[in-house]
Amino acid sequence: MRSWQRLVLVVGLALVASHGVHWVLFAQVLPNPYRIVEGWAQLPMGRQMGAVGKVAIDPDGRQVWAIVRCDRLEDPARFGDECRDSKTDPIIKFSPEGKVLMTLGAPGQSGNGPDHFTSPSDVVVAANGDIFVADGHNDNGNNRVVKFSKDGKFIKAWGKGGWAPGEFHALHAIAMDSSGRIFVGDRGNNRIQIFDQEGKSLTTPWTQFGKPSGIAFDSKGQIYVADSESDDVQNPGWEEGIRIGDARTGWVNAFILYPWGDPRQTAGDGAEFVAIDRDGTVFGGEPRPRRLQKYVRVRP
């Protein structure tokens, strides 16, 4: 039995004595101890929610910061291109005083050198200020992790397109746990890869979290992985949602199922980004449905 099957199903055999001996097979899916808070994210002046490109929690542990791509558009052909002619006022957070602190990459130019990116999808900053960029959103992009010093100087890069350990296929997330390990959402390969800060692989890739689009951690050593892409074509046997587990062992212990998912479709409707506040409330950013969902815990 594959590892994901052991994680998703708790299988037991019960012996029943009635007109002889019968074996009964039963299965229990992972629990979902959360419920959606409907309609909580309201924008000012009646503005409709656009595609949510990222969600994070303020250092105070309570305020939610979300990157929203311009206006809500109903034309599916414009997904990812919402801002071309938008009149929406943007908000860009630089420093408490509004000063631009640093720029990485070359605006309007793609490349694979130390000064360029092709399709950067996420970034994480270490305690010492080192910066790690997931550069590889596109299938045929750079497929690498790029490390910079706190002052923006290129240090190193690792990874290339492929399926072997240390290789990537459409990086979509990068995060760091409390011990400083780098978790990379290798979405095209349906796995998470874990490295030290020098790019050394620390364990075999984790496949039990589905097709990872977003990764976050709470203060209790739990990892939260948003899977917005699993379906019968890209990752058969899996469903969209947010999987929660032990960040040390990788053992999955809960699953917030995306209630509108259809494994026959390849639209990628679920949460791509996930964040957790200090009370354990989970927030999922959904670009294509253009929603910012809030999930509260309903039982221990």
N, C-alpha and C positions, 0 to 999 in steps of 0.2 A: 504493500500500500504506500502511495506517495505521501510525503510529509503533510501536504495541504489537506489531504483527505483525513489524516489523523487529527488535524487541528479543527477542521470544520465539523467533523462528526465525532460524537462520543458514542461508541458502539458497545452494546452489551448483549449478552444472551441470558434469557430468563427461562428457567425450567418450570413448566406448568404441568401439574398432574391432573388430568381430566380425561377419562377414557383413554388412558395411556400416557406416554411421555411425549411432549411436544417442545420444540425449541422455538422461541419467539425472538426475533431480531428487532431491536428498537434503536432509534437514532435520535439524538438531540442536537439541534443546531446551536451555534454559539449564542449566548444571551445578548439582548440589546437593552441595556439598562438606561436608555435615553429616550426622550420624546422631543418632538419639534415644537418650538414656540412660534406659532403662526403669526406672520405679519409684523414682526418686531422691528425690522430694519426699515425705518421711514426716513426718506431724504427731505430736506427743507424745500418749501415752496412748491410742493407737489411734484418734484422732479422724479422721474421713473428711474429705477435701478438699472444701470448698465452692466456690462460684463465685468464680473469681479475678478481682477487679475492677481490679487494677493491679499492675504489677511494676516494680521499680526496683533499681538497684545502689547500695550504700552508697558514700560517698566513698573508702573503702579499696579499692574496685575489686573486691572479692571477695564480701562478704556480700550476699545477695539479700533484699530486702524485698518482701513481697506483701500486698496487701489481699484478704482472703478473706471473702466474704459469709456469715457464720454457718455453719450446718450444711449438710451435703449432704442435699438433699431429692430424692426420686424422683418427685414429682408435677410434671409439666411445667407445669401451670397455676400453680405457685408460683414459677416462674422470675422473678427480680427482686423477689420478695417473701419471700425466705428468712428475713429477720430479724424478721418480725412477732411471732413467739412463741418466738424462739430463746432458749435458756439459755446459749449459748456466751459465754465471757468475751471481750470485745473488747480490742484493743490499739490505742491511739491515740498516735502519735509527735508530740510538740509541740516540746520542747527537751530538751537533755540532762538537765535537772533536772525535767522533767515539767510545766513551766509552760505554760499556754495563752498563745501569743504574739499571735495575731490571729484575728479572725473576720470573714469577708466575707459579705455577703448577710444576709437576714432569715430566721431559722429558721421553717419552716412557711409561708412566704409567697412566692408567685411574683410576678414583675413584670418590667418592662423598663426601670425607672429606674436611676439610679446606685447604689442601695442594694439592689437585688433581682436575682435570677436566675430563670430559668424552669427550665432543666434543664442546669446546668453539668456538663460531662463530663471536663474535663482542665484542668490548670494548669501554667504554666512560669514560672520566676523568672529574670530577667536578672542579669548580673554586678553591676549597680548596685543590685539589690534590687527593681526594678520587677516587678510581677506581671501576668501575662497569663492570662485565663480564657477558655476556650472555652465559651460559653454558648449551647447549642443542640443538645443531644442529640436532643430530640424534633423530628420533621419540622415541626411547626407552632410550634416554640419561637421564642426570640429570634433565633437564627441570627446571632450576632455575636461579636466578640472584645472583651473589656473589659479596659482597662489601668488598673492602680492603682499608686500610688507605694509605696515600701517600707514606709511607715507606714499603708498601707491607704486612702489618699485616692483617690477617683475622678479619673482623668485624662481618659480619653476612651473611646469605643467606636466600632467600625466594623463594617459589614456589615449585611445584612438577608437575608430569605429570597428566593431566586431562583437563576438559573442563569448570570448574567453574571459576568465577572471582578469580584471583590470582594464577590460575593454567595454565600450558603451554603445548603446543604440538609442539615440534620442534621450539625453539627460533632461529631466524635468524638475528635479528638486535636489537641494543640498541642505543639510542641517548638521548641527553639532550637539552631542549629548553632554551631560555634566562632566564627563571625564575627558572631553576634548576629542572624542572620536568623530570622524567625518562620515556621515551617512549620505550616500548618493542614490537618488531615485533613478535607476536605470530602466526607464519606463518601457522602452522598446523591447527590452529583453525580459520584461516581467519579473524584476527582481530589485533588491536593494543590495548595494555593495558597501562595505565598511572599510575605512582606511584610517591610518594614523595621519598626522598632519604633514608628513613627508611623502605621502602617497603609497605607503606600504599596506598591502592588503592584510586585514586582521582576521578574517574568517571566510568561510565559503559563503557565496551570495545567499541572501534570504529570499526565498520565493513564496513564503507563506503569507505575504501581505498583498498579494494580487499584483496589479499593474500600477506602480506607485506614481502618483502625480504630485503629491505634497507630503511633507514629513514635518512633524513637530514633536516636542517633548514636554511633559509636565514636571513639576517639582518632586514627584514621587517615583521617578524612574520609569514612567510609562511612555511608550512611543505610540504616536497616532499617525496613521498612514491613510491618505485620501486616495481612493481608486476611482477615477472618473471614466475609465476607458474599457474595463473588462466586458467582454461580450462573447458570443459564440464564434466570432471570427478572429478577434485579436487575442483572446485568452479564454478559450472554451472551458466551461465548468465553473467559472467565477462570476460574481455579481458585483455591481458598483456599490460603493459605500465607504465607510471609514472603519478601518480595522485598528484595534487597540491591543497592545501587548506589552510584555516586559522588555525593556530596552536592553537588558543584559543577556537574557536567554533567547529572546525572540519568540517566546511563547505567546500566541494570540489568545486573549481571554474575553474579548467582546467585539461585537460587530454592529455598527450602525448602518443598517441596510438602506440604500437609496430607494425610497418607496416608489419612485416613478420609473425605475430602470427597466429596460426591455433588452434581454440578451440577444434578441434578433436584430437589434439596431447597432450601428457603429458611430453614433453621434457624439458620444462622450459627454453625457449630460450631468453626471454627478459632480461632487466636490473635487476641485483640483487643488485646493489650498485649505489648510486646516490650522487652527490655533486654539489654545486652551487658556482660559483665565485662571486666576488664583483660586476660584471656587470650584474648578473642575468643569465649568461649562465649556462646551465644544462649539466652535464656529467653523462652518464650511463655506468656502467661496466657490460659487458655480458660474463660470464664465458664459457658457452657452445658454443655460436657462435664465441667466442674469438675476441671480438671487444670492443673498447672504443669509445662510441658515444658522439658527441658534438651536442647540440641543442641550437640554438640562437633564441631569441625572435624576431618576425617579426611584431608584432603590439601590442599596449598598451592593 
